[in-house]
Amino acid sequence: MPTITSLSPTSGPASGNNSVVISGSGFTGPTTVRFGTTATTFTMNSPSQITAIAPPGTGTVQVTVSNAEGTSNGFPYTYAQVPSLTSLSPTGGPAAGGTSVTITGSGLTGATAVNFGATPATSFTVLSDTQLTAVAPPGAGTAQVTVTTPSGSSNALPYTYVGVPVIASISPSAGPVTGGVLVTLTGTGFTGATAVNFGATPATFYAALSDSLIVALAPPGTGTVPVTVTTSAGTSAGVSFTYVPAPTLTSISPTSGPVTGGTTVTLTGTGFTGATAVFFGILPAASFTVNSPTQITAVTPVGIGTVPVTVATPGGIATGVSFTYVLPPILFFLNPPVGPPAGGTTVTLTGVGLSGTTGVNFGATPATSFTVVSDNQVTAVAPPGTGTVQVTAITPSGASNGLPFTYVGIPAIVSISPSSGSVNGGVLVNLTGTGFTGATAVNFGATPATFFIALSDTSIIAFAPPGTGTVPVTVTTAAGTSAGVSFTYVPAPTLTSISPTSGPATGGTTVTLTGSGFTGATAVLFGILPATSFTVNSPTQITAVTPPGLGTVPVTVGTPGGLATGVFYTYS
């Protein structure tokens, strides 16, 4: 009986084709050598030694020798993984080398070399199968880092050798003495930046976005200071950043103007040099000019009420004066914005300056009637009309802006997709048709949709609520309610048995699934893999062809009514 006492080596690459020396006794007569279940070629050196060629494989397999006397004991042989790299940290360092780089990946055990391009690392240490550290040798430019083990060489990851950083520009080049301004530095050699200083003061925060771009928050300071960037390769020359005192704002003339904007005002104060913005409330001035460090002229934007005026400079923000907008009426929105061609819809107009309203027009046609509720609200009854018209409010100060009101017919649903779903609801249904603008309700029978939105006059999407049976789906607008289209609630399927319950890992076995609610089944899964094919024979039976697989997996049937599982299939 052959006996194996040792292998040399006991591991090798997954691709195989390497020589393995098998030592033992009883290696005589017609012989077969197997790695796991795979027979391979070999040379009989003596009754106590064989040299075999390892076939391709994975994991750990048992090597055996068989002859007329029988089969030997098994001896383990491991197929080693070719190393794979996922990250370097850091990804760059000085041209002089000496940076300790952490290399992360897999299959790193037994690493025999770490190269930076064609140059070996100064030294390296394997920490685990997924991590090693290496000291970068001197170099230039970008080198590809690789790791070599007895199983082969890994993929390459880039490592960049950097010189002393150089700042080409800074933006903005000025900011407030309180700090906090976000500064953008452009240049070269920023990779691995360890410090950004404003004079002798570190930046409050900084981040090197690339080798040529850094963003930093300026710390508090005064005067003009040099900004520098430091990396492991050295510190850059400085570029100037100036700390600017905060501005003040003492007066505005005139102090009021129309809500349509366009008024030219003069702002007086201090520190206006380099002003970057003038705001009236939250809106920027239509335009502005810095006449001197103590004066700005600005053109007001549109606005409402009394708003604070703000001047922004690199030194900060100044406020303290106000500007008042004189109000002709302004409409913000209508509710509802649609109604039937016959008129009669009560429409609420919301806005400002409406207390003196003397009329409400729908296009050129006066409202049937209107009521002033407050300075912010008027209700009006829409006259008969067609198409889309502009609704305006008339006051002694003038006519308001116009808002669209659309005369629409009763909505009509042309199609629904899908036309069925789970009794638990939640299916997203698409309705197509006409007259959907301003839809106020979508109902499934007497139950409102869980959620709906009119995407256009011809399209609505809605989530079906829970329900049973077949119900009419309707759309309601200010013009009325559509005729219903049918939507059928489908009970969730059940899956009670499978026959046969096992088959080969190569798939191809035809199985019979038994249960209920299979009508309209859309999928049959074995684990996460879909059946090669399936046929719904009846509401209680499906035949399906298994895909390839391994182990015991759950079987799932998907229908418009939901998912059914509960039986398992075993791959032999």
Disulfide bonds with the S-S distance in Angstrom:
none
